[in-house]
Amino acid sequence: MTNIAVFGTGYLGATHAACMAELGHDVLGVDVDESKLAKLESGEVPFYEPGLEEVLKRNIGTGRLRFTSSYEEAASFADVHFVGVGTPQKKGEFAADVTYVDAVIDGLAPLLTRPAVIFGKSTVPVGTAERLGRRARALAPAGAEVDLAWNPEFLREGFAVQDTLHPDRLVLGVDREGPGRAEEVAREVYADLLAEKIPFIVTDLATAELVKTSANAFLATKISFINAMSEVCEAAGADVTVLADAIGHDDRIGRRFLNAGVGFGGGCLPKDIRAFMARAGELGADQALTFLREVDAVNMRRRTRMVEMAREACGGSLLGARVAVLGAAFKPESDDVRDSPALNVAGQIQLQGATVTVYDPKAMDNSRKLFPTLGYATDVSQAVEGADVVLVLTEWRQFRELQPGRVGPLVRQRSIIDGRNCLSPKGWREAGWVYRGMGRS
Ligand SMILES: NC(=O)c1ccc[n+]([C@@H]2O[C@H](COP(=O)([O-])OP(=O)(O)OC[C@H]3O[C@@H](n4cnc5c(N)ncnc54)[C@H](O)[C@@H]3O)[C@@H](O)[C@H]2O)c1
């Protein structure tokens, strides 16, 4: 078994650290956020991720999983280092801010006195890994004995534990300039996964980095494709949900990721497609990705459209209207509100003069931090109380299973807009509601 350090204990890093311990390794999670570390040390996951708390507690209990803010401790404890810190969008630019990744290498490499392998997991612009490998070898006392490889992460929030322990595939980019140990070490670390015959793709650094960004670009494109069809369906009086089912039967197309609605958000897809465009521009390949501008634009238009639909439902003006927003997280089974369409729509509606009350089963604390001026309810009933229109913007099961008859007596107007096309129009209409979906006549 291997001694592993994981730098960054956010959505990716905390999950990776706990899951590596679950595989039997001895793991040290490293972060600069002391309050996050204190929570993790006490067995509390600082965010919502189903199933993670059990894995965390179990492995803290066995002593295989510990946390620290000390890079010195990490460097003396581990010979394998994973980097999972954030790579957000730069302020005012499309490009990714890689300063956190750089800071890990600058902090760690000077402490590496023995041969070590650093695996990057964060999503980075192509070319970053090669640069970091050179930098690590230049800064480390162990010099040429330091290997840096890229092992992009594909986990989905909400399924992060399952995706880490049983991924669709493992991708490893190795550095031809390095000492050449990374593949062997990765095979040891992931031995249990490889025994499950999970596909393991070993390639160069640039390809590994691009696998991640192109996968996200493809997924974003698929969602914006169906949302573009949704715009056409609205104009033509057609139904995008039937259209998606029908085209989805074609194996070459597939039904997944073809749900029209208020579009994608979160801490990955929006910033990753923008960083991808910025990087392609730097490489002189910007024409190849100009379509992603359109993908981004279609996505953002859906938010505007939702605001318009809410305004129409309130008789042409949002001034003085009461709007209930069900959902704040960018998707169900997560408390992540980074670039969340739901909160963005709620904010825009409030700016147009409405009183907005938001409810989300898990994302209330994060929402309050990001949008402190919105109203927040403690449950669905409180959120919809006296509402002129109810918007379902995150398809939590609790909202999908909402009983129109139970909510009806609470609202001022029985008007619902289904921003995720996750409700039954028939059921709501039969209960006397005006139901509007996105891209549905
Ligand atoms: N969240 C996902 O679903 C997901 C999936 C695949 C890939 N990724 C990628 O993984 C990376 C991390 O994303 P996330 O969602 O976990 O972000 P996050 O913001 O939840 O976590 C990042 C963590 O890094 C810590 N950190 C910052 N600087 C540090 C330093 N110098 N040393 C140690 N720790 C430091 C922060 O305190 C924070 O806890 C990003 O590149 C993201 O694109 C995320």
The ligand as an SDF file (V2000), in Angstrom:
LIG
                    3D

 44 48  0  0  0  0  0  0  0  0999 V2000
  -16.1720   19.3730   -8.5650 N   0  0  0  0  0  0  0  0  0  0  0  0
  -16.1930   18.5050   -9.5460 C   0  0  0  0  0  0  0  0  0  0  0  0
  -17.1930   17.8510   -9.8160 O   0  0  0  0  0  0  0  0  0  0  0  0
  -14.9600   18.2920  -10.3920 C   0  0  0  0  0  0  0  0  0  0  0  0
  -14.9310   17.2010  -11.2830 C   0  0  0  0  0  0  0  0  0  0  0  0
  -13.8140   17.0150  -12.0830 C   0  0  0  0  0  0  0  0  0  0  0  0
  -12.7700   17.9230  -12.0240 C   0  0  0  0  0  0  0  0  0  0  0  0
  -12.8310   18.9790  -11.1660 N   0  0  0  0  0  0  0  0  0  0  0  0
  -11.6940   19.9050  -11.1170 C   0  0  0  0  0  0  0  0  0  0  0  0
  -11.0370   19.7000   -9.8830 O   0  0  0  0  0  0  0  0  0  0  0  0
  -10.4690   20.9090   -9.4120 C   0  0  0  0  0  0  0  0  0  0  0  0
  -10.9830   21.1970   -8.0170 C   0  0  0  0  0  0  0  0  0  0  0  0
  -12.3680   21.4120   -8.0690 O   0  0  0  0  0  0  0  0  0  0  0  0
  -13.2910   21.3880   -6.7800 P   0  0  0  0  0  0  0  0  0  0  0  0
  -14.6850   21.4200   -7.2670 O   0  0  0  0  0  0  0  0  0  0  0  0
  -12.8690   20.2900   -5.8660 O   0  0  0  0  0  0  0  0  0  0  0  0
  -12.8850   22.8020   -6.1330 O   0  0  0  0  0  0  0  0  0  0  0  0
  -13.0710   23.3000   -4.6310 P   0  0  0  0  0  0  0  0  0  0  0  0
  -13.0510   24.7650   -4.6880 O   0  0  0  0  0  0  0  0  0  0  0  0
  -14.2240   22.5830   -3.9960 O   0  0  0  0  0  0  0  0  0  0  0  0
  -11.7510   22.7870   -3.8670 O   0  0  0  0  0  0  0  0  0  0  0  0
  -10.4760   23.3250   -4.0350 C   0  0  0  0  0  0  0  0  0  0  0  0
   -9.7360   23.2160   -2.6940 C   0  0  0  0  0  0  0  0  0  0  0  0
   -8.3550   23.5600   -2.8760 O   0  0  0  0  0  0  0  0  0  0  0  0
   -7.9300   24.2430   -1.7090 C   0  0  0  0  0  0  0  0  0  0  0  0
   -6.6800   24.9620   -1.9880 N   0  0  0  0  0  0  0  0  0  0  0  0
   -6.5010   26.1380   -2.6510 C   0  0  0  0  0  0  0  0  0  0  0  0
   -5.2000   26.4510   -2.6930 N   0  0  0  0  0  0  0  0  0  0  0  0
   -4.5330   25.4500   -2.0780 C   0  0  0  0  0  0  0  0  0  0  0  0
   -3.1580   25.1770   -1.8270 C   0  0  0  0  0  0  0  0  0  0  0  0
   -2.2150   26.0140   -2.2500 N   0  0  0  0  0  0  0  0  0  0  0  0
   -2.8250   24.0400   -1.1630 N   0  0  0  0  0  0  0  0  0  0  0  0
   -3.7730   23.1900   -0.7400 C   0  0  0  0  0  0  0  0  0  0  0  0
   -5.0910   23.3780   -0.9580 N   0  0  0  0  0  0  0  0  0  0  0  0
   -5.4630   24.4950   -1.6080 C   0  0  0  0  0  0  0  0  0  0  0  0
   -9.1140   25.1230   -1.3650 C   0  0  0  0  0  0  0  0  0  0  0  0
   -9.0430   25.6000   -0.0470 O   0  0  0  0  0  0  0  0  0  0  0  0
  -10.2740   24.1650   -1.6230 C   0  0  0  0  0  0  0  0  0  0  0  0
  -10.6060   23.4220   -0.4530 O   0  0  0  0  0  0  0  0  0  0  0  0
  -10.8350   21.9610  -10.4630 C   0  0  0  0  0  0  0  0  0  0  0  0
   -9.7940   22.0530  -11.3820 O   0  0  0  0  0  0  0  0  0  0  0  0
  -12.0550   21.3670  -11.1230 C   0  0  0  0  0  0  0  0  0  0  0  0
  -12.2350   21.8500  -12.4340 O   0  0  0  0  0  0  0  0  0  0  0  0
  -13.8920   19.1760  -10.3410 C   0  0  0  0  0  0  0  0  0  0  0  0
  1  2  1  0
  2  3  2  0
  2  4  1  0
  4  5  1  0
  4 44  2  0
  5  6  2  0
  6  7  1  0
  7  8  2  0
  8  9  1  0
  8 44  1  0
  9 10  1  0
  9 42  1  0
 10 11  1  0
 11 12  1  0
 11 40  1  0
 12 13  1  0
 13 14  1  0
 14 15  2  0
 14 16  1  0
 14 17  1  0
 17 18  1  0
 18 19  2  0
 18 20  1  0
 18 21  1  0
 21 22  1  0
 22 23  1  0
 23 24  1  0
 23 38  1  0
 24 25  1  0
 25 26  1  0
 25 36  1  0
 26 27  1  0
 26 35  1  0
 27 28  2  0
 28 29  1  0
 29 30  1  0
 29 35  2  0
 30 31  1  0
 30 32  2  0
 32 33  1  0
 33 34  2  0
 34 35  1  0
 36 37  1  0
 36 38  1  0
 38 39  1  0
 40 41  1  0
 40 42  1  0
 42 43  1  0
M  CHG  2   8   1  16  -1
M  END
$$$$
